[in-house]
C-alpha cells in the first residue's frame, strides 16, 4: 500500500494551493456578502473558473474522463489532497468544477448515459455551464434504506409518468440547475433491489414544482429544496441505464459522493484547527493567553491526532478504489463515512468551545461547520446504517478464533 503521491499530483497540489491562497481566499468575504444579498454567485466566479481551467485545475475528481473530455484525469488518491484544499471553503470546489452534486451526477452519466444523454447533459456539466440535482430522499419514508423510496414511475405510451415528493435535494434551487435525476419505483412487484429506476427530468417540465427551500438547523441551505412531481411526463428515452437498475446506480453514485464529502471535510477540519490555534495565541484570560491552559492545548492536539487518523483512512480508501473499484473499498467507504463525520463533529465542537461567544456567531465559519458536521452523520447514509454494514462485513474466521484467546479456568 503506497500513499506516495505522483509527481503530477504533487505539482497540482502546489498549483492549487497557490491559486487558493492568491485568488479564492481573499474573495471569501465578497462571496458571502453577495450570495446572502442576491442568492446567486458573484460575477467574479466566471473569471475564477476560466483561470482555474487555464491552469489545468479543472474536473480533477473524475478518474474516468475520456481523452476528448476536458479535465485532468487523476486517480482517487491523487485527487484526495486536492479535494481537502478545496474543502477549506464551502464554495471553493465550484471554481474547479469539482462540487457536489454535479461530480457524482457526471459519474452516473459517464457510466450509464446514452450517447444523446451525454451530449445533452454531460458535456455542459463538464464545461461547467449548468448544474444538476439528484432526487432520491423523500420526507415520508426512512430514506436511510433507499429501497423504501415510493415515488412512482409508470409507462404511458412512449412516455414515463412520475409522481412523488422529494426533499433535501441539493442543487435543485440553483439558478443554473437544468436537470434532475429522479429515483422512483418502476416495477412494484420486483425484488426490493430491482424495482427502482433513474429517470432524467429537465427542470421546468410541467408538474415538477419546487415547494420550498429546506433549511438545516435553522440555517438556509442555499440550494437544497423540497420538490413535488405531479403527473410529470418525460419520454422513455430519458431512462438512465436499464429499468430496475436504479438502486444499484444510486449506491454507486453515493460511493463517489461519500468519498468526496470526506475528502473535502478534511480541509474544513484543518481550517477549524487553524482558527483554534489563532484564538489560543491571540485571546487572553486570567492574565495570560488561553493557549497556555492545558485544556485548550489538549483540545487542539487531540483534534490534530484525530484529523490525521481520518486522513490516512481516507487515503487508504482512495487507494483501494483505484486498485479494485467500489467493491474493494466497500468496507472502507463506510468506515470513512462514520470516522470523518465524527472527527469533523468533535473538532467543530472543540472549535466552538475555544472561540467561545464568537464560535456560536456567524462571524466565523465555526458555527456553520458545527452544523455541517452534525448533518454529515445523517446524509449519504446515517452512522447507524454504515455501522451495521461494517458489522456484517466483519470476517467470520476472526470471530471463530475468539475461543482460543479466552483465559481463566475454562479457557486453560
Steps between C-alpha positions, in 0.01 A plus 500: 500500500661822381382846604777680313340748264597508136710785367192621313295508820775680693530763227122548497493528879756779484317677217161467670639621833642813338179566306287450810704740714542767233165496321231325708560563869527882460155501337323302772340803668381632165355160413292480817390864481379457142330163540320604819365809326427367150465122545736437210873471442692827457618609155865422578426124504505476120849652483628269775363195319660608173836552670479167683434321172784688332736374772387139459304501829173381348288184541759354735267250668406290196736205449296360208528801270563418134789659313260729313332629818624810686681441825794336670451127536623432854471189712292520817818507708648780290179698538461457879744772618371737232142454623619574855647833387173588326304393807641786705220719361155362413489681166857435385429167321265685262799691361658175384177327387551250782187571703211285612248403379640551151805272521307186611239578234776524240621158612152355454459652155847386400434141606135454411394777262416452134684689227215755478478537879873566522484756225206682657599486868853370561677727252367828649568365849861433411521854364357640825209667321212336692406346834306183563331337800442146626153418629499200732415602859131522592329650808247221556730198519826404670728584210795354690375182330475614139278204420220682684478767228136534390504743208327319215614474139244344266491449127240676290549447129847624408533696825566456868265672746651584839325581828666558835658738748871554571685716751851613594578496130831684469537711190131509408464865604813612319421756229702297248345162585370349176436136581392268780586129524191343661508165680161327505316169496447368150403140585326463840496121468874460445745419776591787730831549321350493149185710522659846461619693197663838438334739256629834371250782558590841354426789735191685381322182397125548569405349837845542655470762773751637749292520819752677726863525598578265788713644782720285723528591870323826427760600243408563140652240275531711191417242238329210682129467433183302544344396169169353396445310174137481386429314181844595365534363147832431326590276204623149574829598338563692825557174687857491633650156460265204522159461661527361851865601539427819694591366843839373381571823311403708801736304724781540248438874494490523879836324522662782304306766691596357838870487419504854360306636799758345730790638297360852513423472871870447570557854376222636720660334802835657416339844497338438839835401651662814353225713654547334838875559488448865407254546784729323747787739431298820459242479779588567863315390810604516865815686408642277230429362149241224514744281307702467818217308665539124478140433405524726192831340403341156536204593283723617217739206529219241508342665198822466304537133600144418398528689172818320398344164585199585285722628219695174481178297490370720218825450307478125551142503369603702195786258433267201523257668261780542251621144543174308496202733461206559734465131589857487633445815707146426623602452863732799504240729340269428793790542740594847377138610484472435875855589604529828309154621599570432867846652481356807329232525772751466782738759357216742424368461855844579644533800269171638628628463855839660433351795312225546760230753413657562159480127431121499516466814289512532123816711517714191438439174308501305827126492567414404142768229514345373823160454337649364177696241696193388693297473180775293343421222748159469332529574130643244255395235751482552878769364729278214610463363147874506439575344839252222421674447166839486669381245754370278221831530315703381798670173392347193665835328547613772740194449719553124483850538643378682810469183710875442473572829670284436805694471825407381844401161632283408202726650235808322635 
